């Protein structure tokens, strides 16, 4: 596993990096006790390089029962759907048509084996959408992705090579811990930056997701397309409280205000989601640069018409850019065998 250690590196303690330019503003934090009012939204101070991503305290939003993110009770892990068949994936990230730098980061690692020691395939996929000053956002997302990948490799992936009967940690716990480590790393190194994170660990036909922010995971099956993560945004809370309709939320001036993100609070709550993926299902991880410009039904049409996951990713980014591409665009598409 020495090559994996070299791949992710070992970060020296107390070695923080700070190359922020002069005058880089910090993300906006709402005053304690501030009330939410859909009709009269509070004014926002926008950062120069990430005007579409501001931060408010989660304590300042009204409580609501999550519409997404509930963990489902599922049967034990099973190997791949059919012997000799494996998941395939594609991925792409684009600066878009307006931004001058790409503040998104992504990561993909897929392991499979065929031997007498039968064990399911494993995949780790991460999408992060940075926010903050011009360089703070891109560094925050890069640090988060690197930290999550390194932690999962060291605390779970290495155990895959011990043997099929070896005791292994629970992947959902490892994934949530990895996101917490990313939160600590970003908070310590980029005080004025932050990032969303949607991380998925695939084991056989089960996917475990750890999620913070408003990047999304969609599941496409023969029944249609389903958003399986919940946006941690102000307008999503207002929709859940019946103070906004989805149509009103799409044009709301605070539609990109987040109340939960990596690097913005010591006490981070991570959504944990578990799903069984049926044969032929597609799992999509993407940032808001895609879903703000391409509707779920349009995403489904493009994915199902594409000849491969990579072709689908390329076409999704092309469509978002054709419609203006105001933000960075990042997408990972995993297709199950079947």
C-alpha positions as CSV (number, residue, x, y, z in Angstrom):
1,X,0.0,0.0,0.0
2,X,3.1,2.2,-0.1
3,X,1.9,3.7,-3.5
4,X,-1.3,4.8,-1.9
5,X,0.6,6.6,0.8
6,X,2.7,8.3,-1.8
7,X,-0.5,9.2,-3.8
8,X,-2.2,11.1,-0.9
9,X,0.9,12.1,1.0
10,X,1.3,12.8,4.7
11,X,0.6,16.3,5.8
12,X,3.0,17.8,8.5
13,X,1.4,18.9,11.7
14,X,1.0,22.6,12.3
15,X,2.0,23.4,8.7
16,X,-0.8,25.7,7.6
17,X,-0.7,27.5,4.3
18,X,-2.1,31.0,3.8
19,X,-1.7,32.7,0.5
20,X,-4.9,34.7,0.4
21,X,-4.6,38.0,-1.4
22,X,-5.2,41.3,0.4
23,X,-8.7,42.2,1.1
24,X,-10.2,38.8,0.6
25,X,-13.6,38.9,2.4
26,X,-14.7,36.2,4.7
27,X,-18.0,34.3,4.1
28,X,-21.0,36.1,5.5
29,X,-22.4,34.9,8.8
30,X,-25.9,35.9,9.9
31,X,-26.3,37.5,13.3
32,X,-27.5,35.2,16.0
33,X,-31.2,35.1,16.3
34,X,-31.8,36.4,12.8
35,X,-35.2,35.4,11.5
36,X,-36.0,33.9,8.1
37,X,-38.5,35.7,6.0
38,X,-39.1,34.6,2.5
39,X,-40.9,37.8,1.5
40,X,-38.2,40.1,2.8
41,X,-34.8,38.4,2.4
42,X,-31.9,39.9,4.2
43,X,-29.3,41.7,2.1
44,X,-26.2,39.7,1.2
45,X,-22.5,40.8,0.9
46,X,-21.1,38.9,-2.1
47,X,-17.5,37.8,-2.4
48,X,-15.7,38.6,-5.6
49,X,-15.0,35.2,-6.9
50,X,-17.9,33.2,-5.5
51,X,-20.9,35.5,-5.6
52,X,-23.3,32.6,-5.8
53,X,-22.1,31.0,-2.6
54,X,-22.6,32.7,0.8
55,X,-22.7,31.2,4.3
56,X,-25.2,31.6,7.2
57,X,-25.3,29.9,10.5
58,X,-27.5,26.8,10.8
59,X,-28.6,28.0,14.2
60,X,-30.2,31.0,12.5
61,X,-32.6,28.9,10.3
62,X,-35.8,27.3,11.4
63,X,-35.9,23.6,12.2
64,X,-37.6,21.3,9.7
65,X,-37.7,17.6,9.2
66,X,-35.3,16.6,6.4
67,X,-36.9,15.6,3.2
68,X,-33.9,13.6,2.2
69,X,-31.0,11.8,3.9
70,X,-32.7,9.2,6.0
71,X,-30.7,6.0,6.3
72,X,-32.6,3.0,5.0
73,X,-32.4,-0.5,6.6
74,X,-31.0,-2.8,3.9
75,X,-30.0,-6.4,3.5
76,X,-26.3,-7.4,3.9
77,X,-23.7,-6.4,1.2
78,X,-23.7,-8.6,-1.8
79,X,-21.1,-9.1,-4.6
80,X,-21.5,-7.6,-8.0
81,X,-24.9,-8.0,-9.7
82,X,-23.7,-10.6,-12.1
83,X,-20.4,-12.6,-12.2
84,X,-17.9,-10.9,-14.4
85,X,-19.9,-7.7,-14.6
86,X,-18.7,-4.5,-13.0
87,X,-19.7,-0.9,-12.5
88,X,-18.3,1.6,-14.9
89,X,-18.0,5.4,-14.5
90,X,-17.2,8.7,-16.2
91,X,-16.3,12.1,-14.7
92,X,-15.5,15.6,-15.8
93,X,-15.0,19.1,-14.4
94,X,-15.2,22.4,-16.4
95,X,-14.5,26.0,-15.6
96,X,-17.7,27.2,-17.3
97,X,-18.2,30.3,-19.4
98,X,-17.9,33.0,-16.8
99,X,-15.5,32.1,-14.0
100,X,-11.8,32.7,-14.2
101,X,-10.8,29.7,-12.1
102,X,-12.3,26.3,-11.3
103,X,-13.2,26.0,-7.6
104,X,-14.6,22.5,-7.9
105,X,-12.7,19.3,-7.1
106,X,-13.5,15.7,-7.8
107,X,-12.0,12.3,-6.9
108,X,-12.6,8.7,-8.1
109,X,-11.1,5.4,-7.0
110,X,-12.4,2.0,-8.1
111,X,-11.2,-1.4,-7.1
112,X,-12.2,-4.8,-8.4
113,X,-10.8,-8.3,-8.1
114,X,-11.6,-11.7,-9.6
115,X,-10.3,-14.7,-7.6
116,X,-11.4,-17.6,-5.4
117,X,-11.6,-15.0,-2.6
118,X,-14.9,-13.4,-3.7
119,X,-15.5,-9.9,-2.5
120,X,-17.6,-7.1,-3.9
121,X,-16.2,-4.2,-6.0
122,X,-15.4,-1.0,-4.1
123,X,-15.5,2.6,-5.3
124,X,-15.0,6.0,-3.7
125,X,-16.3,9.1,-5.5
126,X,-16.2,12.6,-4.2
127,X,-17.5,16.0,-5.6
128,X,-16.7,19.3,-3.8
129,X,-17.7,22.8,-4.7
130,X,-15.5,25.5,-3.1
131,X,-16.5,28.9,-1.9
132,X,-14.7,31.9,-0.6
133,X,-12.1,34.4,-2.1
134,X,-10.6,33.8,-5.5
135,X,-8.2,31.1,-4.4
136,X,-9.8,30.1,-1.1
137,X,-12.6,28.2,-2.7
138,X,-10.4,26.1,-5.0
139,X,-8.0,25.3,-2.2
140,X,-10.8,24.4,0.2
141,X,-12.4,21.9,-2.2
142,X,-8.9,20.4,-3.0
143,X,-8.1,20.0,0.7
144,X,-11.5,18.4,1.4
145,X,-11.2,15.9,-1.4
146,X,-7.6,14.9,-0.6
147,X,-8.4,14.6,3.2
148,X,-11.5,12.4,2.5
149,X,-9.7,10.1,0.1
150,X,-6.6,9.7,2.3
151,X,-8.7,8.9,5.4
152,X,-10.9,6.3,3.6
153,X,-7.9,4.6,2.0
154,X,-6.0,4.4,5.3
155,X,-9.0,3.3,7.4
156,X,-11.0,1.1,5.0
157,X,-9.5,0.4,1.6
158,X,-6.3,-1.1,3.0
159,X,-8.4,-3.6,4.9
160,X,-9.8,-4.9,1.6
161,X,-6.3,-6.5,0.9
162,X,-6.1,-8.4,4.2
163,X,-8.5,-11.1,3.2
164,X,-12.3,-11.8,2.7
165,X,-12.8,-12.8,6.3
166,X,-11.0,-10.0,8.0
167,X,-12.8,-7.6,10.3
168,X,-13.3,-4.3,8.7
169,X,-14.6,-1.0,10.0
170,X,-18.2,0.1,9.0
171,X,-17.8,2.1,5.8
172,X,-20.6,4.6,6.7
173,X,-18.8,5.5,9.9
174,X,-15.5,5.8,8.1
175,X,-17.0,8.0,5.4
176,X,-18.6,10.3,8.0
177,X,-15.4,10.5,10.0
178,X,-13.5,11.4,6.8
179,X,-15.8,14.3,6.1
180,X,-15.3,15.5,9.7
181,X,-11.6,15.3,9.1
182,X,-12.0,17.4,6.0
183,X,-14.0,20.0,8.0
184,X,-11.1,20.3,10.5
185,X,-8.5,20.5,7.7
186,X,-10.3,23.2,5.8
187,X,-11.2,25.2,9.0
188,X,-7.5,25.2,10.0
189,X,-5.9,26.0,6.7
190,X,-8.5,28.2,4.9
191,X,-10.3,30.3,7.6
192,X,-12.1,32.4,5.0
193,X,-13.0,29.5,2.6
194,X,-15.4,26.6,2.6
195,X,-16.8,23.9,0.4
196,X,-19.6,21.5,-0.2
197,X,-18.9,17.8,-0.2
198,X,-20.9,14.8,-1.6
199,X,-18.9,11.6,-1.1
200,X,-20.1,8.1,-2.2
201,X,-18.6,4.8,-1.3
202,X,-19.8,1.9,-3.5
203,X,-19.6,-1.7,-2.2
204,X,-21.2,-4.2,-4.5
205,X,-24.7,-2.9,-5.2
206,X,-24.9,-0.7,-2.0
207,X,-23.9,3.0,-2.0
208,X,-23.1,4.9,1.2
209,X,-23.2,8.7,0.9
210,X,-21.9,11.4,3.2
211,X,-23.2,14.8,2.3
212,X,-22.8,18.5,3.3
213,X,-23.9,21.5,1.3
214,X,-25.8,21.8,-2.0
215,X,-24.0,19.5,-4.4
216,X,-26.3,16.7,-5.2
217,X,-26.6,12.9,-5.7
218,X,-29.3,11.7,-8.2
219,X,-30.3,8.1,-8.8
220,X,-31.6,7.1,-12.2
221,X,-33.5,3.8,-12.6
222,X,-36.3,2.5,-14.8
223,X,-38.7,4.4,-12.5
224,X,-37.2,7.8,-13.3
225,X,-34.7,10.1,-11.6
226,X,-34.6,10.8,-7.9
227,X,-32.6,13.3,-5.9
228,X,-31.3,11.3,-2.9
229,X,-29.5,14.1,-1.1
230,X,-31.0,17.2,0.6
231,X,-29.7,20.7,-0.2
232,X,-28.5,22.4,3.0
233,X,-29.6,25.8,1.6
234,X,-31.9,28.5,2.9
235,X,-34.5,28.1,0.2
236,X,-34.7,24.4,0.7
237,X,-35.6,25.0,4.3
238,X,-38.2,27.5,3.2
239,X,-39.7,25.0,0.8
240,X,-39.9,22.4,3.6
241,X,-41.7,25.0,5.7
242,X,-44.2,25.7,2.9
243,X,-43.0,29.3,2.7
244,X,-41.7,28.9,-0.8
245,X,-42.7,26.8,-3.8
246,X,-39.9,25.2,-5.9
247,X,-40.7,27.6,-8.7
248,X,-40.3,30.6,-6.4
249,X,-37.1,29.1,-4.9
250,X,-35.5,28.9,-8.4
251,X,-35.6,32.7,-8.7
252,X,-35.1,33.6,-5.0
253,X,-32.3,36.1,-4.3
254,X,-30.9,33.9,-1.5
255,X,-31.2,30.6,-3.4
256,X,-27.5,30.0,-3.1
257,X,-27.2,30.8,0.6
258,X,-26.0,27.7,2.5
259,X,-26.5,27.1,6.2
260,X,-24.2,24.1,6.4
261,X,-20.8,23.6,4.6
262,X,-17.3,22.2,5.2
263,X,-15.0,24.6,7.0
264,X,-17.6,26.9,8.5
265,X,-18.3,25.3,11.9
266,X,-16.5,23.1,14.4
267,X,-19.7,21.1,15.0
268,X,-20.6,19.7,11.6
269,X,-23.6,17.5,11.0
270,X,-23.1,15.1,8.1
271,X,-26.1,13.6,6.3
272,X,-25.7,9.8,5.9
273,X,-27.6,8.0,3.2
274,X,-27.6,4.3,2.2
275,X,-29.2,3.0,-1.0
276,X,-29.3,-0.2,-2.9
277,X,-28.6,0.3,-6.6
278,X,-30.6,-2.0,-8.9
279,X,-29.1,-3.5,-12.0
280,X,-28.5,-0.9,-14.7
281,X,-29.0,2.0,-12.3
282,X,-27.0,5.2,-12.6
283,X,-25.7,7.3,-9.7
284,X,-24.8,11.0,-10.4
285,X,-22.8,13.3,-8.2
286,X,-22.8,16.9,-9.3
287,X,-22.3,20.5,-8.2
288,X,-24.9,23.3,-8.5
289,X,-23.2,24.5,-11.7
290,X,-24.9,21.5,-13.4
291,X,-28.3,21.2,-11.7
292,X,-28.9,25.0,-11.7
293,X,-28.7,24.9,-15.5
294,X,-30.0,21.4,-16.4
295,X,-33.3,20.1,-15.0
296,X,-33.5,16.6,-13.5
297,X,-35.7,15.4,-16.4
298,X,-33.2,16.8,-18.9
299,X,-30.3,15.1,-17.0
300,X,-32.1,11.8,-17.2
301,X,-32.7,12.1,-20.9
302,X,-29.1,12.9,-21.6
303,X,-27.7,10.1,-19.4
304,X,-30.0,7.4,-20.9
305,X,-29.3,8.5,-24.5
306,X,-25.5,8.5,-24.0
307,X,-23.4,5.5,-25.1
308,X,-21.2,5.6,-22.1
309,X,-20.9,7.3,-18.7
310,X,-18.1,9.5,-20.0
311,X,-20.1,10.6,-23.0
312,X,-23.0,11.5,-20.7
313,X,-20.7,13.6,-18.4
314,X,-19.3,15.4,-21.4
315,X,-22.7,16.1,-22.9
316,X,-24.1,17.3,-19.5
317,X,-21.3,19.9,-19.2
318,X,-21.8,21.0,-22.8
319,X,-25.5,21.6,-22.3
320,X,-24.8,23.6,-19.1
321,X,-22.3,25.7,-21.0
322,X,-24.7,26.2,-23.9
323,X,-27.1,27.7,-21.4
324,X,-24.7,30.3,-20.1
325,X,-22.3,28.3,-17.9
326,X,-22.3,30.9,-15.1
327,X,-20.6,28.6,-12.7
328,X,-18.0,25.8,-12.6
329,X,-19.5,22.4,-13.6
330,X,-18.5,19.1,-12.2
331,X,-20.1,15.7,-12.5
332,X,-19.4,12.0,-11.8
333,X,-21.6,9.3,-13.3
334,X,-21.5,5.6,-12.0
335,X,-23.4,3.0,-14.0
336,X,-24.2,-0.4,-12.4
337,X,-24.0,-3.6,-14.5
338,X,-27.2,-5.1,-15.8
